[in-house]
Structures are given as structure tokens and as C-alpha cells.
Amino acid sequence: MENLTANYDLKKILLGSNYIDDGNPIKNFLLARDDKNYRDKSDDYFNYKNFKRGHIENYQLIENVFRTLFPNLNSDYKDIANSFFITYKCYLQIMYPKIFMPNGTVKKGDVSPLTIPIYEEENPTPNIRYAPFVSEEYEVIHEKYLTYYKNHFPFLKVHKGMKWVEFLTINFEFFSKVHNLEELQRFAVLTHTIGNIVTVPKGFNAGRKHYDYWDWGLKLLQGGSLEPIGEWRDFVNTYYLSCYVDTEYEIIPYWENHLASNIHLLPKDEFDIIRFLEHVNFCIEKRGENMMNDFNKKME
């Protein structure tokens, strides 16, 4: 607690000497997706028996921090409020659709090759079923993509058994239109700061599925357990979430119509992504600052 600040990147704890202090923060995020880069692999480093390596919110250190910040905490289950990868994935698809959104699928039983897509618009709408992936089932690049890149993008470095996070790291320079965006770099750091870690019911993420946005998360919490018993405002105030709601405690959507229906929407274009990043970066920083300011006042 003595060294903790609102903008302290907790990936430093995860990666140790592998953390790139003066490098691109997006590379640090990619490094943090591969357990070969972790500083400590011992089981006693975590708060849960069924932990996921690399998920900093599961570490005992974070549990200790939150127990200090919130002495009356009624749950020890933590989650990352705003996921970096889903927005990163969408942005890669928008800016490099021919690389990440080819024609065809990698579903079992489909033997047809991937082909160069022809889009009517310059930047097509992102789709969750396209690359890159980090889920266990698809984290290793499928042979269809290996052949596709060999035939159409021979400048990309790729080999059999390579994971998508390694592909993105090794070919980092070829995706500069995404990696040079300052707000995305800022988000890569803020993703693993205390302002982006929240206390939620266990199993909460099953409701968000792949559409990992905190405005949707708040809507699920509000409708599921808080609004009917009048605890919504207390929840927002207690956990420093006021940046995510307006003066009437209505949830602010990350982009237009994001909360307008029960259809989980991804950002449809670069404008949605920029709007999301500016809003969420401000909220994470502000929340972290408020948490630390109150803690420091109590200590004084």
C-alpha cells in the first residue's frame, strides 16, 4: 500500500523483469497473456484454488489491497471491469480486415480454405468469430490461417503451433495503425490498475460472455440484484463508480445505442472505439484516484 498509486500497472507484479518499462504498453499486455513470461508460477501466489494464471485480480496481493481499501467488503471475488483484448481485437479487425477477417471459417468439418474478402466498405464491422483469439480452444493459430498468410501475406511471421498473442508480438510493427493510438496504449496500462478492478458476484462474467464491456456489466448488476431492493445508488457510491453513471444514476453507454436493446453490440467502427477509449480511460483513472485519495485521508 505504501507504493501503490492509481496508475500503477499491476502487470509489473505479474511479469517482473519481463515488463518493458519504456516500451510499448500494448506489448506488456501481450506478454501478460502467456504464462511463460510470468515471474511467479507457484500456487500459493493466488487467492483462489481454481485460479487462471495471469489474471491479476485473482492474486492474493490484490485481495489484500481491496481488503485494505474496503474493510467491509462482502465478497472476495474480483473481475477486470473493462477488458482490453475485446476492443483491441475489434480495432485490429477494423483497420486490417483482410488479415483478421478472411472469407471462410475454422469450424470443425469445414475444409474449405480461407480467401481474401471483398468488402463494400473500407472498414467492415468487427465480428467475434474472427481472429485474433485468446480462448483456449482457438488460441493456437489454425492451419487454415497459416496457409492463408503464407499465400497472401508472406511478410507476416507465422509458424505451426504459434499462438495468436505471439503472432501479434512478433509482427507488432505491421499493425502500427492500431498500436500507435495513444488512447489504446493508455488503456493497455490502465486495464491492470486498481481503478479497473471491481468486486462482483462469482460467475458474473458468464452474463457478459464475449461482450466484455463494463456498461453492460453494470446493467446486468443493476437489473439482476441491486435495483429491485434499492441498493443501486449505494453500490455506485460505495465502489466509486460514479463516472459510469449520469446525475440520475442512469448508466452511460460507451457508444450510441450500446444499451438500447438486449443485443450485445461490439463497436462498429473506429469512432465507437475512440469514444469508448476516451470515456473509459477517464473513468478508470478518476476511480483509482478517488480510491487512493480516500485511503490516504484515512491513513492521515
Backbone torsions as a table, in degrees:
resi	resn	phi	psi	omega
1	MET	NA	-28.7	-179.6
2	GLU	-65.0	-32.6	-176.7
3	ASN	-101.2	-5.2	-175.5
4	LEU	-74.9	134.5	173.3
5	THR	-128.0	167.2	-178.0
6	ALA	-62.0	-32.6	-175.9
7	ASN	-103.2	15.5	179.6
8	TYR	-70.4	122.4	-178.7
9	ASP	-80.6	110.7	-176.6
10	LEU	-69.4	-9.5	173.7
11	LYS	-65.3	-18.9	175.5
12	LYS	-63.1	-36.8	178.0
13	ILE	-69.9	-40.3	-178.0
14	LEU	-68.3	-43.8	-171.2
15	LEU	-95.3	-22.8	-178.6
16	GLY	59.1	-126.7	-177.1
17	SER	-69.6	-13.2	177.8
18	ASN	-79.1	-10.0	179.3
19	TYR	-69.3	132.0	-179.5
20	ILE	-91.9	96.7	-173.9
21	ASP	-62.5	-44.8	-176.6
22	ASP	-111.2	21.7	179.0
23	GLY	-100.7	-163.1	179.6
24	ASN	-78.4	123.9	-178.3
25	PRO	-62.7	-23.0	177.6
26	ILE	-67.7	-33.8	176.0
27	LYS	-64.3	-37.9	176.9
28	ASN	-61.6	-39.3	177.4
29	PHE	-62.3	-45.1	-179.5
30	LEU	-64.2	-39.5	177.1
31	LEU	-61.7	-35.4	-177.8
32	ALA	-74.6	-6.3	176.7
33	ARG	-89.8	-1.4	-176.5
34	ASP	-125.8	118.7	-173.1
35	ASP	-67.4	-12.5	177.0
36	LYS	-67.3	-16.1	-178.9
37	ASN	-95.5	-1.1	-173.5
38	TYR	-77.6	146.3	-178.8
39	ARG	-73.4	-41.6	-173.4
40	ASP	-130.4	124.2	-178.5
41	LYS	-112.2	9.7	-177.5
42	SER	-75.6	147.1	-175.8
43	ASP	-67.4	-27.7	-176.2
44	ASP	-78.6	6.2	179.9
45	TYR	-84.9	-7.7	-171.0
46	PHE	-114.6	163.9	-177.5
47	ASN	-90.6	-21.4	-175.9
48	TYR	-120.6	154.1	175.6
49	LYS	-71.2	-40.8	-179.7
50	ASN	-98.8	67.7	-177.8
51	PHE	-89.6	166.5	171.8
52	LYS	-116.5	118.7	-177.9
53	ARG	-58.4	135.7	178.5
54	GLY	94.5	-14.5	177.5
55	HIS	-86.2	94.8	-170.5
56	ILE	-60.1	-24.8	-179.8
57	GLU	-67.1	-15.4	179.2
58	ASN	-90.1	-4.7	-174.9
59	TYR	-76.6	144.9	179.6
60	GLN	-59.2	-33.7	178.4
61	LEU	-58.6	-41.8	179.8
62	ILE	-69.2	-38.0	175.3
63	GLU	-58.8	-43.5	179.2
64	ASN	-62.9	-42.4	179.3
65	VAL	-61.3	-46.6	-176.4
66	PHE	-71.6	-30.9	175.2
67	ARG	-67.8	-28.0	177.2
68	THR	-77.3	-42.3	-179.6
69	LEU	-71.3	-35.6	-177.6
70	PHE	-126.9	82.7	-176.1
71	PRO	-58.2	-27.8	-177.4
72	ASN	-99.6	22.8	-177.4
73	LEU	-56.6	129.9	-177.4
74	ASN	-100.6	7.3	177.7
75	SER	-150.7	146.1	177.7
76	ASP	-107.5	12.0	-179.5
77	TYR	-91.7	125.0	-176.1
78	LYS	-116.5	156.3	176.0
79	ASP	-146.8	155.6	171.6
80	ILE	-79.7	121.5	-175.2
81	ALA	-65.7	-52.3	-175.7
82	ASN	-114.9	112.2	-176.9
83	SER	-76.5	133.9	177.5
84	PHE	-75.8	-42.6	-166.2
85	PHE	-65.4	-39.2	-175.5
86	ILE	-63.2	-39.9	178.1
87	THR	-71.0	-40.4	176.5
88	TYR	-59.2	-46.0	178.2
89	LYS	-58.8	-47.8	-179.8
90	CYS	-62.5	-40.5	-178.8
91	TYR	-66.5	-40.0	175.8
92	LEU	-61.3	-41.6	179.6
93	GLN	-65.6	-39.4	-179.8
94	ILE	-66.6	-43.5	-174.2
95	MET	-86.0	-24.8	-178.5
96	TYR	-134.8	61.7	-173.7
97	PRO	-64.5	-33.3	-178.1
98	LYS	-70.4	-25.6	178.2
99	ILE	-83.1	-42.0	-172.2
100	PHE	-105.2	-9.7	-179.8
101	MET	-131.3	61.5	179.3
102	PRO	-71.7	165.3	172.9
103	ASN	-73.2	137.7	178.8
104	GLY	111.9	175.9	-178.5
105	THR	-134.1	168.5	174.7
106	VAL	-115.9	27.7	178.5
107	LYS	-69.7	151.1	178.4
108	LYS	-60.6	133.6	179.1
109	GLY	93.5	-16.1	178.5
110	ASP	-92.2	109.3	-175.9
111	VAL	-100.5	-2.4	-179.4
112	SER	-67.4	141.3	-177.4
113	PRO	-73.3	157.7	172.4
114	LEU	-76.2	143.3	-178.5
115	THR	-131.6	161.4	178.8
116	ILE	-63.2	126.4	-179.5
117	PRO	-80.4	153.8	173.3
118	ILE	-118.9	113.8	-177.0
119	TYR	-107.9	140.0	176.2
120	GLU	-69.2	-36.7	178.4
121	GLU	-100.0	158.5	-177.6
122	GLU	-68.2	-41.6	-178.6
123	ASN	-122.0	97.0	-178.2
124	PRO	-68.6	163.3	-179.5
125	THR	-70.6	133.3	179.7
126	PRO	-60.6	155.1	179.3
127	ASN	-141.3	134.4	-173.9
128	ILE	-64.1	-23.3	-174.4
129	ARG	-81.6	-5.4	178.5
130	TYR	-96.9	163.7	179.2
131	ALA	-68.7	163.4	0.1
132	PRO	-83.7	160.6	-177.6
133	PHE	-122.3	155.0	171.8
134	VAL	-130.7	-5.4	178.1
135	SER	-67.9	151.8	-175.0
136	GLU	-56.4	-36.3	-175.6
137	GLU	-67.5	-33.3	-174.1
138	TYR	-122.9	11.0	-174.3
139	GLU	-66.6	-27.4	174.2
140	VAL	-87.0	134.1	-175.6
141	ILE	-63.9	127.5	-178.9
142	HIS	-68.0	150.5	-178.8
143	GLU	-59.4	-29.4	177.7
144	LYS	-61.7	-40.8	178.2
145	TYR	-69.5	-36.5	177.9
146	LEU	-57.9	-47.5	179.1
147	THR	-65.8	-42.1	-179.3
148	TYR	-60.3	-46.5	-179.8
149	TYR	-69.0	-37.7	178.9
150	LYS	-62.5	-38.6	-177.1
151	ASN	-80.3	-34.4	-170.2
152	HIS	-117.0	-23.5	-178.2
153	PHE	-135.4	63.8	-174.6
154	PRO	-64.2	-14.3	179.2
155	PHE	-75.0	-17.1	179.8
156	LEU	-79.3	136.3	178.5
157	LYS	-87.5	119.3	-177.7
158	VAL	-155.3	146.4	179.2
159	HIS	-150.1	164.6	-178.7
160	LYS	-60.1	133.8	179.7
161	GLY	87.3	-3.3	-179.8
162	MET	-72.2	139.6	174.6
163	LYS	-87.5	157.4	-178.7
164	TRP	-62.7	-36.9	-179.4
165	VAL	-66.2	-34.9	176.4
166	GLU	-69.5	-40.6	176.7
167	PHE	-56.9	-45.3	-178.9
168	LEU	-68.2	-35.1	180.0
169	THR	-70.8	-47.1	-177.2
170	ILE	-69.0	-34.6	-179.3
171	ASN	-99.8	23.5	-172.8
172	PHE	-50.9	-43.2	-174.8
173	GLU	-63.9	-25.3	-176.3
174	PHE	-79.7	-6.3	-178.6
175	PHE	-119.1	41.3	-173.6
176	SER	-65.7	-28.5	179.8
177	LYS	-62.0	-26.3	175.5
178	VAL	-91.8	-48.9	-172.1
179	HIS	-70.6	-19.7	-179.7
180	ASN	-89.7	-1.3	179.6
181	LEU	-72.2	117.7	-174.0
182	GLU	-60.9	-40.8	-178.5
183	GLU	-67.1	-31.9	177.3
184	LEU	-71.6	-39.5	175.7
185	GLN	-61.4	-41.9	178.7
186	ARG	-62.4	-41.7	179.4
187	PHE	-65.5	-34.0	179.4
188	ALA	-61.5	-32.8	175.5
189	VAL	-77.9	-50.6	-173.5
190	LEU	-65.5	-23.6	179.8
191	THR	-52.7	-37.7	-177.6
192	HIS	-113.8	48.9	170.2
193	THR	-115.4	166.0	-174.8
194	ILE	-63.4	-25.4	-179.9
195	GLY	-70.0	-10.6	-179.5
196	ASN	-113.6	13.2	176.8
197	ILE	-110.7	129.8	-175.7
198	VAL	-127.8	155.0	174.5
199	THR	-92.6	124.4	-175.9
200	VAL	-138.7	164.6	174.9
201	PRO	-65.3	146.1	178.1
202	LYS	-62.8	136.0	-177.3
203	GLY	87.0	2.2	-176.9
204	PHE	-56.3	-39.8	-174.1
205	ASN	-65.1	-19.3	178.1
206	ALA	-61.2	-28.9	179.0
207	GLY	-73.8	-33.0	179.6
208	ARG	-81.2	-26.8	-179.0
209	LYS	55.6	-129.9	-178.1
210	HIS	-84.4	-10.5	-175.4
211	TYR	-94.0	75.5	-162.9
212	ASP	-88.2	66.8	-179.4
213	TYR	-119.5	137.7	-170.7
214	TRP	-73.0	-23.9	175.1
215	ASP	-65.5	-38.8	173.2
216	TRP	-66.1	-40.4	178.7
217	GLY	-59.3	-44.5	178.2
218	LEU	-63.8	-38.3	178.9
219	LYS	-63.4	-39.3	177.9
220	LEU	-65.0	-42.9	179.4
221	LEU	-66.1	-42.8	-178.1
222	GLN	-63.2	-46.9	-177.1
223	GLY	-77.3	-24.6	-174.9
224	GLY	-84.8	-36.8	-173.0
225	SER	-148.4	-14.0	-170.1
226	LEU	-102.3	-44.7	-174.6
227	GLU	-64.7	-44.4	-176.3
228	PRO	-61.8	-27.3	-177.8
229	ILE	-107.4	15.0	171.9
230	GLY	71.4	23.5	-177.6
231	GLU	-102.5	4.5	-175.1
232	TRP	-60.4	-49.9	-178.4
233	ARG	-64.8	-40.1	177.7
234	ASP	-62.2	-41.2	179.3
235	PHE	-61.5	-47.9	-179.9
236	VAL	-59.8	-45.5	-177.4
237	ASN	-71.4	-42.8	-177.0
238	THR	-63.0	-39.5	-174.7
239	TYR	-103.3	20.1	171.2
240	TYR	58.1	48.3	-175.9
241	LEU	-110.1	18.7	-174.4
242	SER	-64.3	-24.9	179.2
243	CYS	-65.9	-20.3	-176.0
244	TYR	-92.0	-2.2	179.7
245	VAL	-129.8	162.0	177.6
246	ASP	-89.5	-169.4	-176.0
247	THR	-67.2	-20.0	177.8
248	GLU	-97.1	10.7	-179.9
249	TYR	65.3	26.3	172.5
250	GLU	-87.5	138.1	-177.6
251	ILE	-67.5	132.5	179.2
252	ILE	-85.9	120.2	179.2
253	PRO	-69.8	146.6	-177.2
254	TYR	-68.7	-31.6	173.0
255	TRP	-151.1	170.9	-171.8
256	GLU	-56.3	129.8	176.1
257	ASN	68.5	12.4	-178.2
258	HIS	-65.5	-30.5	180.0
259	LEU	-109.3	17.2	-171.7
260	ALA	-79.7	-16.8	-178.5
261	SER	-148.2	-177.4	177.9
262	ASN	-87.4	4.9	178.1
263	ILE	-85.8	120.1	-179.6
264	HIS	-72.6	116.3	-175.6
265	LEU	-103.1	139.6	168.2
266	LEU	-92.2	160.7	174.5
267	PRO	-59.6	135.4	-173.7
268	LYS	-92.0	-17.4	-178.4
269	ASP	-157.5	179.7	-178.0
270	GLU	-64.2	-32.8	179.4
271	PHE	-61.0	-43.9	177.7
272	ASP	-60.5	-41.0	-178.0
273	ILE	-66.5	-44.0	179.1
274	ILE	-62.7	-44.1	179.8
275	ARG	-61.6	-45.0	178.3
276	PHE	-59.7	-49.2	-176.1
277	LEU	-61.9	-43.9	-179.8
278	GLU	-62.4	-43.1	-178.7
279	HIS	-68.8	-48.7	-173.2
280	VAL	-71.5	-35.1	177.5
281	ASN	-63.2	-42.2	177.3
282	PHE	-61.3	-45.0	-176.8
283	CYS	-65.5	-43.1	-178.8
284	ILE	-63.7	-46.9	-179.7
285	GLU	-63.0	-45.9	-177.8
286	LYS	-63.8	-42.6	179.5
287	ARG	-63.8	-45.0	178.9
288	GLY	-61.6	-41.7	178.7
289	GLU	-63.5	-43.7	-179.9
290	ASN	-63.9	-40.7	178.9
291	MET	-62.1	-46.3	-177.6
292	MET	-70.8	-37.8	179.4
293	ASN	-62.1	-44.3	179.2
294	ASP	-65.8	-39.6	179.2
295	PHE	-64.3	-44.2	-178.8
296	ASN	-65.4	-34.6	176.8
297	LYS	-64.9	-40.2	179.2
298	LYS	-64.5	-38.7	-179.8
299	MET	-67.4	-36.7	178.2
300	GLU	-67.2	NA	NA
